[in-house]
Amino acid sequence: MTPPGPDEPIQVGPSSSARANARFEHVRDVAHGPVRTFHPRRSPLGAARTEALDELWPEYGFSVHDHAQGTAPLTADGTVDLVALFGRDAPVVLEIGSGMGEAVAAMAAVDPGRNYLAVEAHLPGIAHLLTLLETRGLTTVRVGHGDALDLVTTIAPESLDAVHVFFPDPWPKPKHHKRRIIAPDHVELLRSRLVHGGTLHCATDWEPYARQMLEVLDADPELVNPHDGFAPRPAHRPVTKFERRGLALGHEIFDIVVKRTQS
């Protein structure tokens, strides 16, 4: 089994690195049609990462678009069977945009009672995360390749214990703001998948985006902000490469933590 791409299976052997680096051209915005919420980067995988995908994908990986097309484990009502995906019944944390996987691997290591569902569009980061999972013996993480919003639409409402969105692309140009992952329609979708009392945790080092995030989240009537603004940096959120980069540039880090109302 090899990791599938958005439209067809990706052969990840050394002779097919060009195909393995294929990227999604579009992200489905539930309100506005196809919109990219991330830059479609093309980075070489290299021999070690290609080997990681070849060897570790069958154990940890799945294609988001296979889920959307109904070829992944499904429940009787046609939604993703999270119990079958993880091999156990436990609260699920969704991480959107896992980057190199540092955060989700660190959090899963100290939180074995929950399942972690990491979704990333770029294969080099996925390959690195797969290696982290294998070397650290982490069995409670599954890694999706593709568009997180497509996956969320196939997850049953009130199924997620938490959603993490750490350092998403800020899309700083005004004409690109529609591509931001924290936007009203996206937040409504994410919130609907949270259990009552579940948490949506966002972090960014781009202050204009942080303030827009806060505005969008505060406007949702079914989300409450226990901090009445930006949250103190939670001790459980690991410092990632992106955070270190922002700090090196003198950027302030902003955390926003909101909860779905109990009823």
Steps between C-alpha positions, in 0.01 A plus 500: 500500500634845405370844601233616256497846349204728438398340172691172473734282703848644549782256435765594753795292378828674415416505129177691554597798717342743256162333539550469874536878517169563323294752693132576521397784276184590687343489843126473515349796685150394607358844425703636209615206290863397444737723696857423603565557871868407472783558252544197271874457563719264303794378706721202417441203726847348494584136555440489877155658483400287203603193699299620801190533284555159343547321830282688749201620298305173531515518879422868560384665179181551305381717215256774585356475152448128529288580806303758304439246222376241749784247470620532863331330798151641537223466752149395404405865446786559256731702725862416577525211745747649746500189718602285204757756387678501837421147609351620828223722638650814658452879479640641175711814453522636145810700406464702180830567328748288693809638328799284592295325768690626804194621689271203446774247576593677824139538612409140421799379701374661821128447432457127426132501592399687186532425129674760282394553141765707317423641155767652277509580129874480444677166478842598644331594828296181497813291445672672793199443725482133405863464604430670834209266568707193423811599696294606804267201491185713474198294401219750568565728200366469146625721219279626218639632172284769348247770575383505860172669410410213270568259785296701751194486276512119525537489879175468692382803699599505868784251445814700587630578845720781371621670182849651481598757236859599573675761285284477187591697190401862582433596138595863578381661175139623528404332172607168652317530833226271365759222507551517876402183683349699789207657319132501602386213277797283591458569870133405482600168343774433754281594795225266382743208523603579857329333790326741735774632723762418235787739430617689192857621554672732252849647508675747270790744498327734252324763709249622237390141446485441876261791541289383207491149652382645829230702325373199303498267800336755728223545243397134512210474748580138587862565599608650830838651581592431864790745475292788359770565239837343428595207724824462694730262318377152599775286646377198303565661160852409390730757343525419129736601222252763385472649847877511541528673164243761602670562832836541324340769286371678809138402447258466789321167527122509539290210632122495480309225681122475474253232601174384350211577731364215708158509336 
